[in-house]
């Protein structure tokens, strides 16, 4: 399972870094929807151990992709909002499973570090679609430059930028949340972003120290037993 983590992280990087600099046509958005579905499926197999949970995520992913196609081919407010809501649900489940997989007991290796990075990117991506769902219901909830707001319900490239600048608390000031709901989402994302890094690092360091102590204890016990055995076999030892 862990070997699929680099591929999953690659899909996340493609979605979060490459996407914001590309303006897509309808065919491009459909291709992006397919890439998003593949990312969720690879993520499910890389992070989830239980077959039932994998089937749940794959099923939700297929439904999301179908609804995404329907919203592209027959645009309507209902399909668009449902598609975005399903993406939020899928990403939330995947984030929970990734975090659980990363913080499971055991030795710390490179796959856990990749899992921690993937979890951080999943937070930003989940909030991206939460913002998109908000904008679909209230287009004036977030203020962008003129001409940007019209594309937000269809392609979330500017929302990805806004989400990750909020997650990292950079805040260039060129995008502003205007409604109470938008401001609540931005505050929550900023807090989660800071707490996630602190908790993740503390947990991984603690687990690494615990694993090292567990490896050293048997060696110390074996050395102590050897010393006791050697002492017991010396002449005169154990006799008054």
N, C-alpha and C positions, 0 to 999 in steps of 0.2 A: 504493500500500500504506500509506504513512504516514498518509494521510487517514483511515484506519479506526482509528487509534490513539485519538483522543478518544472514540469510541463504545466501544471496548474498555475504556478506562479508566473510562468511565461505568458499565459493567456491573460492573467490579471494585469501584468505590465502593459501588454498590447492594448487592453481596454482602457486603462487609466492614463497612459502616457502618450500613446500614438493617436488614439481617437480624438482628443481635444484639438489637434492641429489639422484635422481633415474634415472637410465639408462633404457629406455624402449625398448621393442621389437616392432615389427609391431603391434601385438595385443594390446600392451600397449599404443601405440601411437593412435590407433583407439579409445580405451577407453578414452584416454585423450581428443581426439577431441569431443567425446560425452559429457564429463564433461565440456569442454569449451563451447559447445553449450548450455548446461543446465545453466551454469553460466550466459551467455548472456540473456537467456530467463527469468530467475529469476530476473536478474538485470533490464530488461525491465519492468516487472510487479511491481518491487519494487520502481522504480524511475520515471516512465513515467505515466502521468495522461491521456493523450489523446489516444484514442483507435487507431486512424490512425497511430500515431507514434509507438505504441506497435506492430501493425501489420507489419510496415516497418522493425523494428528491428528483429522481429521473422522471417519474410521472408528472410532477409539478413542472419540470422543465419542458417536457413535451407539450403540456397544455399551454404554458407560457409562449412557446414558439408558435403554436397554432394561432393563439389569440393575437400574437404580434403580426403574423402574416395577414390575418383578417383585418387588423387595424390599418395595415399598409395598403391592402388592396381595396378595402371598403372603409375609408376613414369615418369614424364616428366617435363621439365623446365617450360613449359607454365602453367600447372596445379599447380605446386608448387608455382610459383610467384603469380598467381591469388588467390590461397588460402590465402597466406600471406597478400596480399593487401586487401582482403575482411575482414580479421581479424582486420587490422588496421582501416578500415572504421567503422566496428561494434563497436570496443572499443572506437573510437573517439566520435561516436554518444552517446554511453552509458556514457562516461565521461561528456559530455555536459549536458545530462539529469540529471545525478547524482548531478552535481554542481548546476544546476538550482533548483532541488528539495531540496538540502541542504540549499541553501541561500534564499529560498522563505520567504516572510514575515510571521511572527507568532512567537509563543513561542518557545524557545530553549529547546529541550529535548534530550534524549539519542540517538534517531534515527538520529538526525541531526549530532551528533558526529560520529556515525557509518558511515553516508553518507560521511562525510569529510574524514574519514580513507579510505573508499572504493574509493573515488576520487583519493587519493594519490596513492593507489595501481594500479588503472587504468592507471595513467600516466606512471608508470614504465612498466606496461604490454604493453601498446600501443607502447612505444619506443622499447620494446623488439622485437616486430614483425617488426617495422620499420628497426631496425638493421638487422633482419633476411632477410628482403627483399633486403637490401643493399648487404649483404653477398652473397645472391643467384645470384645477378648480378655481383658482384666483390668479389670473395672469399678472396682476400688479403686485403680487406678494413680494417679489424680489426685483429690484431695480437694476437693469443692465443698460449698456449703451444703446442708443437708438438703432433699431433694426435687428437686434439680437432676440428680443422677447418673442418675436413671431416664430422663431425656429425652435424654441425651448420645448414645446409639447411634443415635437417629433424627434429631435436629436439632442441628447443631453450633453453635448461637448462643452458648452459654456458652464453648465451646472457641475460637470466633473471638476473643472477649474475652480469654481466657487467652493465646492465641497472640500477639496484637498487644501486650499488655502485656509479654510476654516478649521479643518482637522489639525493642521500644523500650526495654527494660530498665527499665520503670517499676516493675513488681512491687509491687502494692498489698498482697500478703500474704494476700488472701482466698481464693486458690486455691493449693494446694500439690501438687507432684509427690511421690509417696510411694515408688514403686518405682525401682530403678536405671535401668530403661529410660526411664521418664518423666523422670527427672532428667537423663539423658544427652541426651534430645531437647531439653529446655529449655536446657541449657548450649549445645548446638550451635546452636539458633536464636538465642540471645543473641549468640553470637560472629559468626554469619553476618550478623545485622542490623547490627552495628557495622562489620564489615569491608566489607560491601556499600556502605554510605554513603561510607566513606573512599575505597575503590577507585573507585567511580563518579565522585565529584567530582574526584578526581585525574586520572582518565582523560579526562573531558570537558574539564577545564581544559587538560590537555596537548594534546588534539586541537585545541582552539580556538587555542592559541598556535602549534601547528604549521601550521594552516591559514592563520593570519595571516602567518606567516613565508613560506609558499609564495606568498601573494598579493603580498607586498612584494618578494620577490627578483626576479621578472620586471620590476617597475617600476624597481628599482635598476639592473638590467642594462641596461634601455632607456635610462635617464638616463646611465649610464656610456658607452654606445655613442654617444649624441648628443654628449657632451662630447668623446670621442675624434675623432668625425667633424668637429666644429667646429675642434678643434685642428689636425687634419691639413690643413684647407683654408685656414688662415691663411698669408699670404705669408711665405715663408722657412722655414716649418716643414718639417722633414724634410730640409733641405739644410745642408751644412757650410759 
